[in-house]
Amino acid sequence: MLPCDLFVELLHSLDNPKDYIALMSTSAHTHQCLSHPTFKEAWNKAHPAFEKKWSTTTTTFKDYLKFKPLFLKDRIKLSFETEKEIEAFLVLPDVAQLKKLRLRCNSHFKLSSEHLTQLTQKIENLEIDHCGLSAKKTISNLNAKTHTFSFHNGLPLSDAEMMTLTRILHSLRNLSVLRIINSELTSMGAKILAHHALPKLTVLNLRNNRIGPAGALAIATTILPNLSVLNLSNNNIRNAGTIAVMKKVTKKITVLNLSSNRISATGATAITYSDMPNLTVFNISDNKIGPTGATAIAEKTQDMPKLTVLNMGNNKIGALGATAIAQNARYMQNLSALNLRQNIFEDLAVTTIAQNIPPKLTVLNMSWNLFGDIGARAIAENIPPGLTTLDMSWNLFGDTGATAIAQNAPPLLSVLSVNNNQIGPTGASALVST
C-alpha cells in the first residue's frame, strides 16, 4: 500500500476530476486513506485548491456518496438519476451547509415542488438543469437571500410566464446573477424582464433564446448599464441589437458575448461607439463581420488594455482582416487566448498574424482555415514560449509544416491538434517524437 500522502500526490497529478473518480473507484487505497487520521492534512498539503476542482465538475450522486470528504461542503454540482436519489440527498446533514448547488436530472424526471422547496430553503446560489420544472414553479420556491439563479430546462418560457417570473425576481433584492438559457425567450419576454428593476444584477446570461433586435434594445437600455457580464449569444439580435448594446455598454463591462447573432460589418463597426476599458473577454464568433468588422474590432483593442480573450472565429475575415489584427497586435499585450478559426486565412494571412502574435498568448486556435506548409511554419517559428494549447486542425499543411511545429514546440505546450491536414509518415514521426 502507498502512504496516503503519496496517494494524494498521485491524485493531484490528474487534471480531470473524472479521472480522479475513475482512479478512486478502482483503487484499494481509497477507503483506507479516507479514514486515515492524517488524510485531510495530506490532502490540503498536496493541493490547497484541489477541492475546488471537484466543485466545478458535475458529479453523480452515487460518486458523491463515495467521496464526500473530497468535496467543498458548501458548493457542489450533482446529477441525479431518480427522485429517490433526491430524497436520499435531502436527508444528508450536508444539505444544511449548502449555499451553491447545481442540480441536473439526467433521466428528465420531474422534480416535485416539495423537494424543490426543501432544496431552496437555504441555497443562495441555485442552478436547475433539465428537471422538468416550469420557471414559475422554480422561481416561486426561491428564498429571499438568493443571489444567483440559473434556469436552463430547455422548456419554452411564454411571455405570460415571464411576466410572473420577473415579478418574483423583482422581490429578490440580492439577486446579482441571472441565467435564463435555452428557453425560447422572445423579444417581448426580454422587454418584460427589462421593465422590472433588478438593482443588484451584475451578470446576465440569456444565451440560446430569440430576443431579437428589439429585445436586445430593451436589455441595453435598462439593464446593461449596471452589468459586468452579458451573454446574448445565439439570439438573432443582428446589427440593430448589436448597435444598441455597443452604445449603452459602460466601463463596468468585463465579459461580452455576442456570438451567433447574424451580425455583419455594420454591427461590428458599432464597437467604435463603446467605452470598455475593463473588458477582459470578447466573443463575436460565428457571425459575418468580414474584414471591415474585424478591422474595427482590432483597432478598438487599443482602448481595451485588459483584454485577455478574443474570439473572432468563423467570420470570413480574410487577408485584410488578418492584416488589421497584425497591425494592432501591439495593443493586445495582455491577450492570453485568441480564436481565429474558420476565417479563410491562406498562407500570407497566417504569416502576417504569426509574425505579430501577442507575447502572453497561451491558447491559439487557427483551425479550419486554408493555409499550407508556409503558414504552419510561420506559426511554428513564432509560437510564444508560454503557449499551452494550439489548434491547427483542418488545414492544408503536410510534413514540412508538421516538422516545423515539432521542432519549435514550446515546453509548456500540452494540447496540440493537427488532425485533418496532409501530414504523412515523416511529419507524424516528428510530432510523435517531440
N, C-alpha and C positions, 0 to 999 in steps of 0.2 A: 504493500500500500504506500502511495505517496503521502508525505506530510500534507496537512490541509493547506498550509500556506503555499506550497508548491502547486497544489491542485488549483488554488485560486489564481495563481500566476498563469497557469495553463488556460484557464477560462478567460483571463484578461487578454490573452493573445488573439482571441477570436473577435472579429469586428461585428459580426452579425448576431444579434440576440437569438435568432432562430438556431444558430449553431450552438449557442450555449445550451439551449434546451435539448438539442439532439445529443450533445455530449453528456449532459447531466442525466438524461433519461436512460442512458446505457451504461453509465459509469458506476462501478461499485463504490467509488469514493463519496458519492453524493450524500447519502443519508448519514454516513459516518461523520462527514465534515459539517453538515447542517447542525448536528447535535454536539459537535465539539465545542468545548467552552471558549476556545480562542478563535473560533471560526470568524466571528464578526470583526474582531480586531485584525485578523489576517486579511479579510475581505477588504476592509477600508484602507489598509496599508497598501495593498496591491493596486487599488484604483479607487480613489475617493469619489470619482464621478461615475463609477461603474453602475450603480443602481439606476442612475438617470437613463441609461440606455434601455433598461427594462421598462421604464415608464413611458418611453416613446414608441414602443413596439406593441402592437395588439397581440395579446396572448390568449389562448383558450382558457376557459375557466378550470379545466382539468389540470393544465400545467400550472396555473396559479396556485391551486391547492397543494401541488407537489413542492413548489419552490417559494412559498410565501415569504420566507426570511430575506429573499433577494430583491424584493420589490420595495419601492418607496411606499410608505404606509398611507400617504395622503393623496397620491395620484397614480392611477393605473388606466390601462386600456385593455378591456376584456371583451372577448366574444363568447356568446352563449349559444348552445345548440337547442335547448328546450326551456320551457317555462319552469321546469323542476330545478334546473341549474340556477335560475334566477332566485327561486325560493331558498335554495341552499346557500346562495351567496348572501342573501338578506339577513340570515341568522348569524353570520360570522361577526365577531367583535370588530373586525377591521372596518366594517361599513361605517361605524360611528366616527371614524377618523377621516373619512374621505372628504376631500374638498374638490377633487378633479376626477371625473370618470368619463371615459368614452365607452359606450355600450353598443355593441354590434350584435344583431340577432342573425346568425348565419343561416338558419333554416327559415327565415322570414316568418316566424311565428309572431302573433300579436301580443305585445306586452300589455298586461292588464293595467287598468287605471290604479288599482290598489297597489300593485308592485311599483308602479311609476311614482306614486305618491311617497312610498317608503324610501325609494332611492333618492328622491329630490328634496327630502326634508332638510338635509344638512349639506347637500352638494352645491357649491357655488360655481363650479365650472363643469358644465354638462354637455356632452355630445351624444346625440341619439342617431344611430345609423341603421337604417333598414329594419325597423322593428314594428312596422305596420301601424304606426300611430299617426293620427292627424296632428297638424301643427297646433290646432286649438287645444286638443287634449293634452299635448305635451307642455305647452306654454302655461296652461292654467294650473299645472301642478308644480311649477317652479316656486322656490321660496324667495322672499323679498331681498335676500342678500345676494342673489345670483348676479355674477358679474360677467359670465361668459355663457353664451348659448349657441349651440350648433344644431341645425336641423337639416339633415340630408337623407331623407327617407326615400327619395325617388317617387314620391306621391304628388300629384298635381295640387297646387295651392291656389284655390279660387280667390277672386277679388273679395268676395264676402268673407271668406276665412281670413284673408289678410287684414280686413278691417277689424275683426275680432282680435286677431293676433297682435296687431300694433297697439291696440288699446291696453292689452295686458302688458306688452313690452314697455309701454309708457310708464306703467306703475313700478317697473324695476329700476329704481333710481340709481343703482350701482352698475347697471349694465354697461360694460365697456367694449365687449367683443360680441359681434353678432354674425352668424353664418347661416344663410338660407340658400342651400345648394341643390341644384338639380330638381327644382320644384315647380317648373313651368310658371314662375312668377312673371306677370305681364307688366306692361308699361303702367297700367292703372294700379297694379299692386305696388309698384315702385313709388308711384305718386302718393299712395296711401301711407306707405312707410315714411316717406319724406315729410308728410304733413304732420306726423306726430313727433314732437320733440324728444330726442334721446340725448340729453345734455352731456353725458359722460362717455358716449360712444366714440371710440378711437379706432376700432378695427371693424371693417365691414367687408364681408365676402359674399357676393351674390353670383358666383360663377355658375355657368350652365343653366341659365334661365332665358327669358326672352323679353327683357325690359325695353329693348329698342332705344332709339334716339330720345324719345320723349321721357322714358324712364330715367335714362342717364342724365338728362337735363334736370329733372326733379331732384335726383340724388345730389347732383353737382351744386344746385342752388341752395339747398338747405342743410344737407348732412356733411358734404365733402369738406367744408372749411374747418371742421374740427378733427378730421381723420388723420391718422398717421399711416394707416394701411388700407388700401382699397383694391379689391379684386372684382373686376367686371368682365372677366374673360368669358367668351362664348355667349354673348348676349345680343349680338346683332345691333350694337349701338351705332355702327357706321361712322361716317365723317361728322355728322351733326352732333352726335353724342360725344365723340372724341373732342371736338372743339369746345363743347360746353364744359367738359372735365378739365381741359387744359386752361381754360380761362378762369376757373374757380378754384383750382388746386392751390394750396397755400404752402408756406415754408414748413409746416408741420409734417408733410407727407414724407415717408421714408420708403414705402413699398407701393408700387403702382403696377397692376397687371391689366393690360388691355388686349390680351392675345385673342385671336379667333373672333374678330368682330367686323370683318369686311371693311377694314379701314384702308383707304388709298393714300396717295401722297398728300391730298388735300387735308385729310385728318391729321396725318403725321406731322406736317409742317406747322400745325397749330401749337406744337410744343414751344414755338418761339414766344407764345403768349404767357407761358408758365414761369413760375418762380419756385424752383425746387432745389435749393442748395443743400438740403439734408437727404435727398433721395439716395438710397443705397441699392435698391433693386428696381429695375425697369424691364418689363416684359411686354413687347409688342409683336411677338412672333405670330406666324400663321395668318398674316394679313396680306395686303397688296400695296405696300408703301413704295416699292420701287426705289430707284436710285435717288430721286428727288426727296422722298421722305427720309431715306437713310442719311442723306447729306444733312438735312435739317437736324436730325437727332444727333449725328456725330458732332456737328458744330455746337450744339447746345450743351454737350458734355463739359465744355469749359466753365459752365455755370453750375455743374453738379460735381463738386470735388470729392464727395463722399461715395460716389457710385462704385459699387463692388460687383454687381451682377447686371449684365446687359444681354438681353435675348432678343435678337432680330431675325431669328431663324424663319425660313420659308416665306420670303418677302420679295423674291425676284430683284434683289439689289443690284446684281451685275457688277461690271468692271467700274463704272462711275461711282457706284455706292462704295465699293471696296477702296477706291482712291480717297474718298472723303473720310472713311474710317481711319485709313492710314495717316492722312494729313492731320487728323485731330487726335491721334493716339497719345500725343504728349499731354493731353488733358485727362487721360484715363490712367493716371499713375497708381490709383488705388484699386483698379479693376482686378478682381480675382477669378471671375468666370465670364466667358464670352461665348455665346452661341450664335453661329452664323451658318447653320446647316441649311441645305436646300436653297441656295441663292444664285445658282447658275454661275458660280465662280470657275473660270478656267485658270490656266497656269499663271498668266500675267497678273490677274486679280489676286490670286492667292499669294503670289510672291510679294506683291505690294503690301499686303496685310502682314505677311510673315516678317518682313523687314522692319515692321513697326509694332510688333507685339508688346503690349504693356508688360513691364518688368515683373509685376507681382502676380501675374496670371498663374492660377493653379488648375483651372479647368478650361479646356478649349474644345469646341465642337465644330468641325468643318465637314461633317458627313453630308452625303447626298449632293455633292457638287460635281464639277466636270473636270477637275484637274488631274494631270498625269504625273509623271516622274519629276518634272521640273518643279511643279508646285509642292509635291511631297518633300522633295529635297530642301526647298526653301523653308518649309515649316520645320523640318528636322534640324536644320542648321541654325535656326533662330529660337528654338524652344527655351523658354525661361527656366532657370535652374530649379525653381520651386514647383514646376508643373507636376501634378499628380494624376490627371485624367486627360486623355487625348483620344478623341473620336474622329477618325478619318475614313470611316467605312463608306461603302457605296460611292467610290470614285473610280478613276481610270489608271492609277499608277500600278507599276509592276515591280520587278525585282530591284531595279535601281532605287526607286523611292523607298521600298521596304528596307533595303540595306542601309540607306541613309538614316532612316528612323532608328534602326537597331544600333548604328554606330554613334548616334547622338542622343540616345535616350538618357534623360536626367536621372539622377539617383533616386529621386522620390516618386518617379512615375510608377503607379500601381495599377492603373486601368488603361489599357490600350486596345482600341477597336479598329481593325483594318480589314474586316471581312468584306466580301463582295467587291474586291478590286481585281487586278490582273496579276497577282503575285504567284510566281512559280516556285519550284523547289529551292532555288538559290535564295530568294528573298525570305521564304518561310524558314529556312535553316538559319539565316542570320537573325531573324526575330526570336526564334526559339532559344538560340544560344546567348541572347542578351541577358 
